[in-house]
Amino acid sequence: MPEFVKVSEAAKLYGCTTQNLYKHIRKGNLRTYHRFGTRVVRVDELMELAEFVEPRGDNRKHRPKI
């Protein structure tokens, strides 16, 4: 697994929307870094967040239609 992932990829790994992940970033629960010309998140920090905070929201684009 890579050390850094884009915020959109991190949201998929965490199981929430990108908007919800940006809320965690604004609150200071998750740090971002500027690498490769874009904003990225460390995977190990994302997994730490997942241990303490339950993800909210889901990616509606990939939700099965009923």
Secondary structure, DSSP 8 states (H G I E B T S, - for coil): --SEEEHHHHHHHHTS-HHHHHHHHHHTSS--EEETTEEEEEHHHHHHHHHHS------GGGS---
